[in-house]
Amino acid sequence: MPIKSMAQPGNPHPSTASRRRSWPLATILSLSILTTTHARTWHVAARLLAGIDPDSQIRTIHDAADRAEAGDVILLHGGVYREKVTLDRSGLPDQPITLRAAEGEHVILTGADHLTDWTPVPGAERVYSTPWPHRFITWTKHNTHPDDDYHRLIGRCEQVFINGFPLRQVLAKEQMSRGTFFVDLDAKLLYIQSADNRPPDGKLTVEASSRDQILTVKGDHVVVEGLCFRYAANRAQQGAVDFSGDHITVENCVFEHTNASGAAFRGEDIIVRNCTFQHNGQLGFGASRAHRLLLTGCTIRNNNTKGFDRGWEAGGDKICLARGVVLENSTFVANHGNGIWFDIGNEDCVVRNCLIADNDDAGIFYEISYGLHAHDNVIVRNGFANTPGAWGAAAGISLSSSPGCTIERNLILGNKEGFNFREQQRSTPRIESKKSEPVWNHDEIVRNNVLAWNRDAQVWGWFDIADERHWPKTTQTAPPDGASPVARPSSLEDLNLKFQSNLYCPAPGQGLFHWGVTWKRHKRYETLEAVQKELSLDQNSKIVEFHVEDFATLDLRIPADSPGINVGCHPQGTVPGVRLATSP
């Protein structure tokens, strides 16, 4: 993983909630009464709806958002809405503004337009063109973000879909073939060729992403429910849907097939419940300064479909400079990058009762941040992509220069590596300060976990540092780094890394404990006795025979007499998609 990281900017909008703190109680009560009196339902549909007051019917979401007051409901009736909407009005704590789908109706908000004006291009193959006035990235030489050779194609924003299937973009008209499209920004033309070489007539529905965002919620106390968002032409590090207000609730929504990130959370006290983030080009979602974000009951799967650099920003999510984030009872599966990625100055975050499986890189990557509590998760089959530069970040859980963490009661099974420390000379800004300060792994607790069948090692300490602080003082071979500008612990004894009451079950040929990076001083430990004797790590742990009902189907029930029960290493509570507890 790289030293560089690009955090999203903080919320530029003043918090309405913070402004209300100084309001007199009588004023708040009066506003609440007035809002309750005038609350109404706005019906949005492309057609006239029989049986509904015409004064309550609106044709666009944009117009409804401009009229909504605290307590109002904007009810979207079935259909596809091709708009870019900003909701900057606020509700009240007991009278939110609600934007939701009508009961039982399928509502899609899309960043794409339906294109029908096609001109055949002379030639043997059926290539067609249409006017294309859109230019999404104007500040880089090649209209890409990032603007490097790796992302010359990946970093573009355009998307084209025929009958719901994406075409593959090329960078020159001469490169076109069946199932591709090309955007000529100078000529302002879009060229397509369908996969089956048919013309774009009435039998083919051609949609092209023409809006970089679909919905922006700037107001506080807003509820968004039951909507599907797709096909935005957003650039990397930009959410197709942006939530920058405070006290927002997002429920039962789908964010899919956007060019980059499905959603961005930049307000405080946001609740995201029972939502799906899938098939997005870069990330399922991003978050910055989203203090006390709660994500519960969600599915985050198959993101980074465009192949953005996994070591830059890609995969299930990326969270920066946020305090008190809780990710719970959710699934992070099959993402092309890390499943869960906290990066830059996060504090006191929790990951609990989640299924984290089949992600290309680490299941949980907690990087230059503070105080993770990861507990009662099932973390399986992560880290097998062989991503360049992902040393130390191809594990079930990797703590990268992140102190004060507690890792307990997790099943960490069948990953490339089980639990990792990753250490470099790193620094990070804190939430309240732009000044960057050094940060490293210390005061960590890893206890009551099951680490079984992880291919390369059950535990690996990837310490790429010159001063050998990760070795006991009596075994150090290199002199202290006298050039260090910050006083750091000088030996492993000072780091306070505690491994306690874990169960290990390496399969034949698999590693147990590895300590150090492979290109510097490195040692493999085959027994816990050797780890305890030389490193003074891992007290009261055991190497055991560990069995589950059926690992392939995630039936992870264990016998009643399993050591996982006896020493309290089995997750407490439920995990979605997994069978736990004991078997008959």
Secondary structure as UniProt FT lines:
FT   HELIX           16..20
FT   TURN            21..22
FT   HELIX           25..38
FT   STRAND          41..44
FT   TURN            50..51
FT   HELIX           54..56
FT   STRAND          57..58
FT   HELIX           61..67
FT   TURN            70..71
FT   STRAND          73..76
FT   STRAND          79..81
FT   STRAND          85..87
FT   TURN            93..94
FT   STRAND          97..101
FT   TURN            103..104
FT   STRAND          107..110
FT   STRAND          112..114
FT   STRAND          119..121
FT   STRAND          127..131
FT   TURN            141..142
FT   TURN            150..155
FT   STRAND          160..162
FT   TURN            163..164
FT   STRAND          165..166
FT   STRAND          168..169
FT   HELIX           173..175
FT   TURN            178..179
FT   STRAND          180..184
FT   TURN            185..188
FT   STRAND          189..193
FT   TURN            195..196
FT   TURN            202..203
FT   STRAND          206..209
FT   STRAND          215..217
FT   STRAND          222..225
FT   STRAND          228..230
FT   TURN            236..237
FT   STRAND          239..243
FT   STRAND          248..251
FT   STRAND          254..256
FT   STRAND          261..265
FT   STRAND          271..273
FT   STRAND          276..278
FT   STRAND          283..288
FT   TURN            291..292
FT   STRAND          294..296
FT   STRAND          299..301
FT   TURN            305..306
FT   TURN            310..312
FT   STRAND          315..320
FT   STRAND          326..328
FT   STRAND          331..333
FT   STRAND          340..343
FT   STRAND          350..352
FT   STRAND          355..357
FT   STRAND          364..367
FT   STRAND          373..375
FT   STRAND          378..380
FT   TURN            384..385
FT   TURN            388..389
FT   TURN            391..392
FT   STRAND          395..400
FT   STRAND          406..408
FT   STRAND          411..413
FT   STRAND          417..423
FT   STRAND          426..429
FT   TURN            431..432
FT   STRAND          436..439
FT   STRAND          444..447
FT   STRAND          450..452
FT   STRAND          457..463
FT   TURN            469..470
FT   HELIX           473..475
FT   TURN            482..483
FT   HELIX           492..495
FT   STRAND          497..500
FT   STRAND          503..505
FT   TURN            508..509
FT   STRAND          513..515
FT   TURN            518..519
FT   STRAND          523..525
FT   HELIX           528..534
FT   STRAND          542..543
FT   HELIX           551..553
FT   TURN            560..561
FT   HELIX           563..566
FT   TURN            567..568
FT   TURN            576..577
//
